[in-house]
């Protein structure tokens, strides 16, 4: 029995197909990255929030400071040791009774970790320094080279008192420390937030430079310090956010109000600088850092955007710049850059969900500081304030004389440069609903890669000047996007998945994408014909010779009607060369061939009608097996091709002719014939008149009744107004 899928009605088919029968590949929707991928990482869980982290790259260890404990962790996330720093009075506390210091009655029970730093002379001094919020901020060092390290006290009772305490370093309100190795000595550059309480009993200082004693039991104050003036200590707070050093300077970045005498003045981000070679506080300089968004005028009018000043630094990272970003910043590749994530901070000190990223080249920042101080010390009509009125009495710059030696003394005081230094938001105001809370920037090859923590617990990874891709390889859903990922991500294509090479159990491709077949047609071909097969997919240009259409469509001719030729061809491009398995057809990794092209023998089983008049025009329906196979189909009656819906052509005489269908060059014939009879002639029409109404039946008497048009019932057309 002939199935419906094996039948062909010629006139229906001819209306649905083009003249050649060539179809087109379906459009492939663009696949976006999947940023919902979850990754499993080894981890270490602390009982309290992490407050500080120090990394020892040489020994592949890192150290965590949290409330009441400092913990050593291996790269496998295993705890190697732990030192208890609280609670105060607990028998488990390793540091509470170590220094024999007078207890502070106002101390809380729990100790927060305020300082956690490795000594830069690690080979000679493998010390980890820790300072807590209790016991007046005294510090300890731990010899990390020992298997079970113990804390050692950096405090000597005889040298310290409630009025003078060089060994009191950390403030419970916040402390940032940078250690610099200089002249075989470790210098501690300390910035601490203070209040009246912090500065009165066992006093701590806002800015100071210390060095450990050679006896390893305390500190020596290297130079005079700077501390907020007594009348402002409770009203004017300096929040130190970040500290770092270069070859020549140590920098502190803070958030503070513009005017120390107005509690409602706007907040500013300031960068302070101290030289390493001359550790004197009169060399201290500050400059205001601003991160701005400045839309172009046309864009500002069309999108209703306005200039934004992101005044509050939230986090910062000091690093270098890769080649790609260096070109955009007009700086040299590898130059020192301060990266800062900023937010709009209101008058109450509350950061808004509106973030920006700015990159400050240190060379340009230093030039701005030096130029600003020099400009202030030159003669001019405008009297500029020296600033820093919370550290020193307010005064204006005064030109002493025309003597350059005397004018040099103008610079011998701490100074705030009057002109802010600003940079533009690298995110171009596209982080309006996000609050960044942390930042880490690294350079890998030519790329500058940033990792940003947000207030809602997310981590965003950005390759600067390149769209966001997210961590790992799995978000890349196509082979081209996978192989075009930055090389440091080490992504390759593996059986339809973007992965790293160790994650691939089969062949892994890093340099090129193999062809992927998603569809092909036709599904059947006549045996003995020359069928053109269209392959749909992508990346054909990497494997196939012309003709290739835009890398997504390939047409190949399979000759001799042998389906094995196509089978082996598909096997060649999908398995033997590229080992690429198609998405829907032919092969997959485990099941082998899932869909193939069949080789069939078409035949004609019925011609209806099998006769018609000599003048042609008879609509003929051919029925048979596998007449819908192949691509190009033509119907002939005798040697004349049928028209678009296979109406017969006019004949020269009465007689029977064979009918054939040509599919991709293969002739399909039948023993059944189509007969041309004499043309029909109308001999009479009755009735030859009627009433003026519809529905009158007309009977046509004809010759050659076998032509099957005699006795046709027609409905009369409405008569005209002149009809009788």
Secondary structure, DSSP 4 states (H G I P E B T S, - for coil): ---GGG---HHHHHHHS-SS----PPPPPPPPP-TT----------SS-EEEEEEETTTTEEEEEETTEEEEEETTS-EEEEEE--STT-TT-SSTTTS-PPPPTT--SS--EEEEEE-S-TTT--EEEEEESSGGG-EEEEETTSTT--EEEE--GGG--SS--TT----TT-EEEEEEEETTEEEEEEEE---HHHHHSS---SEEEEEE-TTSS-EEE-S--B---GGGTTT---EEEEEEE-SSEEEEEEEEES-TT-TTSPEEEEEEEEESSS--GGG-EEEEEEEEE---HHHHHHHT---EEE-EEEEEEEEE--HHHHHHHTS-TT-EEEEEEEEEE-TTSPEEEEEEEEEEEHHHHHHHHHHHHHHHTS--SS--B---TTTS---B-----S-HHHHGGGGSS-EE-SS-EEEE-TTTT--TT--EEEEEEEEETTEEEEEEEETTS-EEEEETTS----SSSTT--SHHHHHTS-GGG--EEETTEEE-GGG-SS--BSS-PPPEEEEEE-SEEETTS-EEEEEEEE-GGGT-PSPEETTTEEEEEE-TT-HHHHHHHHHIIIIISS-PPPSSSS--TTT--S---EEE--EEEEEES-EEETT---B-EEEEESTT-SS-EEEEETTEE--TT-BPPP-SSSEEEEEEEEETTEEEEEEEEEEEEPPP-EEEEE-S---SSS--B-EEEES-GGGS-TT---BPPPPPTT--
